[in-house]
């Protein structure tokens, strides 16, 4: 599927941004202009079932990865993916072949069992009020709370069930296909310390952004940009 894209900047370098589940390109409202000021032309997608991109009958992680390959140009200078977007990027990275990749709190493994991931818990987010979103994300700016209400309104909650194929499976890459940085929340529910150490042993650079939740770039925009030092 060809995805809707949004662009910023006119720099000589190209950066690709790939959001996580329930979001769309607007999650990058501060990151994209910051990269543009650093000399990038920035291109952000809306994944299938999100934002202005089309809806589908299938939402597997492999579908998302194939959409990235179909939509985005190969050979970008930088590609950043968050959560589901990081997982999809890692599955598409060999074909997209960016010079550098950044995986932000990637969803490479979702736990199974009674306390594990259940798609229906994500679909509940569709009905969250603005006040509930604010309470769940106390560090977000008001603009991000507003955007979250808007993106949830147009999000196809069926995408949550597409993550079922990841539950109980480990999709962590065996090695970085391109030079790769992993930025982690503090603490990260998806990449605990032992897995962060495994990533380092596999050749990934790993940096933690202190006192942040899963959406690092919204909890601490400046901290997220600082973590990209030397990579963007």
C-alpha positions in Angstrom: 0.0 0.0 0.0 1.2 3.5 -0.8 1.2 5.5 2.4 0.4 9.2 2.9 3.5 11.2 3.5 4.2 14.6 5.0 7.4 16.6 4.4 9.4 19.3 6.1 12.5 21.2 5.0 14.6 21.4 1.9 18.0 20.2 3.1 20.5 18.2 1.1 20.1 15.2 3.5 17.0 13.0 3.8 15.5 11.8 7.0 12.6 9.3 7.3 10.2 9.2 10.3 7.9 6.3 11.1 5.4 6.6 14.0 4.1 4.0 16.4 0.7 2.4 16.8 -2.3 4.8 17.4 -0.3 7.8 16.2 0.5 9.3 12.8 3.0 11.8 11.3 1.8 14.5 13.8 3.7 12.7 16.6 6.8 14.2 15.1 5.6 17.8 15.2 8.7 19.0 17.0 11.2 16.4 15.9 10.7 16.9 12.2 11.2 20.7 12.2 14.3 20.2 14.4 15.8 17.9 11.9 14.9 20.3 9.1 16.8 23.0 10.9 19.8 20.6 10.9 19.8 20.5 7.2 17.5 17.5 6.5 14.6 17.1 4.1 12.2 15.2 6.3 9.6 12.7 5.1 7.1 11.1 7.6 4.5 8.4 6.8 1.1 7.6 8.1 1.1 3.8 8.5 -1.8 1.9 7.1 -4.9 2.3 9.3 -3.5 5.6 10.7 -3.9 9.2 9.8 -4.7 9.9 6.2 -3.4 6.5 4.9 -5.8 3.9 3.7 -7.5 1.2 5.8 -6.9 -2.5 5.0 -8.1 -6.0 5.8 -4.6 -7.0 7.1 -2.4 -5.2 9.5 0.6 -7.5 10.1 4.0 -6.1 10.9 5.1 -7.5 7.6 2.4 -5.5 5.9 3.7 -2.3 7.5 7.2 -3.1 6.5 6.2 -3.8 2.9 4.3 -0.5 2.8 7.5 1.4 3.9 9.4 -0.2 1.0 6.7 0.7 -1.5 6.4 4.3 -0.3 9.8 5.5 0.9 12.9 6.2 -1.2 15.9 4.0 -0.6 19.2 5.4 0.5 18.1 8.1 3.0 20.7 9.5 5.3 18.7 8.7 8.4 15.6 6.7 9.3 13.9 6.9 12.7 11.1 4.5 13.8 9.2 4.5 17.1 7.6 1.4 18.7 5.7 -0.4 16.0 7.4 1.9 13.5 10.8 0.8 14.8 9.8 -2.8 14.3 8.5 -2.2 10.8 11.7 -0.2 10.0 13.9 -3.1 11.2 12.0 -5.5 8.8 12.4 -3.1 5.9 15.9 -1.7 6.6 17.8 -3.9 4.2 15.7 -2.7 1.3 15.4 0.9 2.4 19.2 1.0 3.1 19.4 4.2 5.1 22.9 5.3 6.1 21.8 5.2 9.7 18.8 3.9 11.6 17.4 4.9 15.0 15.0 2.5 16.8 13.1 4.4 19.5 11.8 2.0 22.3 11.2 -0.7 19.6 8.4 -3.2 19.9 10.6 -6.2 19.0 9.0 -8.4 21.6 5.6 -8.3 23.2 5.1 -10.6 26.2 2.5 -13.3 26.2 0.6 -14.8 29.1 -2.0 -13.4 31.5 0.0 -10.2 32.1 1.2 -9.9 28.5 0.0 -8.0 25.6 -3.7 -8.1 24.7 -4.9 -6.2 21.6 -8.2 -5.4 23.3 -6.4 -3.3 25.9 -5.0 -1.1 23.1 -8.4 -0.7 21.4 -9.8 0.8 24.6 -7.6 3.8 23.9 -10.0 4.7 21.0 -12.5 6.0 23.6 -10.1 8.0 25.9 -11.1 11.5 26.7 -8.7 14.4 26.5 -8.5 14.5 30.3 -7.6 10.8 30.5 -4.9 11.3 27.9 -3.5 14.2 29.8 -3.5 12.2 33.1 -1.6 9.3 31.4 1.0 11.6 29.8 1.8 14.3 32.4 5.0 15.4 30.6 3.4 16.1 27.2 2.8 19.6 26.0 -0.9 20.6 25.5 -0.4 20.4 21.7 0.5 16.8 22.0 -2.5 16.0 24.0 -4.7 17.7 21.4 -3.0 15.8 18.6 -3.4 12.5 20.4 -7.2 13.0 20.6 -7.2 13.8 16.9 -5.1 10.8 15.8 -7.1 8.4 18.0 -10.3 9.6 16.3 -9.0 8.6 12.8 -7.1 5.5 13.9 -8.4 2.1 12.9 -8.2 0.1 16.1 -8.1 -3.2 14.1 -4.4 -2.4 13.7 -4.0 -3.5 17.3 -5.0 -7.1 16.4 -2.2 -7.1 13.8 0.3 -7.1 16.6 -0.9 -10.5 17.6 1.7 -12.1 15.4 4.4 -10.5 17.6 3.2 -11.7 20.9 5.5 -14.2 22.4 7.9 -13.9 19.4 11.3 -12.2 19.5 11.8 -10.0 16.4 15.0 -8.4 17.8 17.5 -8.2 14.9 20.5 -10.5 15.1 22.7 -7.7 14.0 22.4 -4.1 12.7 22.0 -4.1 9.0 23.2 -0.5 8.9 24.8 1.5 11.7 22.0 1.6 14.3 21.1 3.4 17.5 18.4 2.2 20.0 17.0 4.9 22.2 15.2 3.6 25.3 12.6 4.9 27.7 13.5 4.9 31.4 12.4 2.4 32.4 11.5 0.6 29.1 8.8 -2.0 29.3 9.7 -3.3 25.9 13.5 -3.5 26.2 14.5 -4.3 29.8 18.2 -4.0 30.9 19.2 -7.5 30.0 17.9 -7.1 26.4 19.6 -3.7 26.1 22.8 -5.4 27.0 22.1 -8.1 24.4 21.6 -5.4 21.8 25.0 -3.9 22.7 26.6 -7.3 22.2 24.9 -7.6 18.8 26.5 -4.3 17.7 23.8 -1.8 18.4 24.5 1.5 20.1 22.1 1.9 23.0 21.2 5.2 24.8 18.6 5.7 27.5 16.7 9.0 27.9 16.2 9.5 31.7 12.8 9.6 33.2 10.8 9.1 30.0 7.9 6.9 29.1 7.4 4.9 25.9 6.9 7.9 23.6 10.3 9.4 24.4 10.2 12.2 21.9 7.0 13.6 23.4 8.0 13.1 27.1 11.4 14.9 26.6 11.9 16.4 23.2 15.3 18.0 24.1 16.4 14.7 25.7 15.5 12.8 22.6 17.4 15.1 20.4 20.4 15.0 22.7 20.3 11.2 22.4 20.7 11.5 18.7 24.0 13.4 19.0 26.4 12.0 16.5 23.6 10.1 14.7 21.5 13.0 13.3 
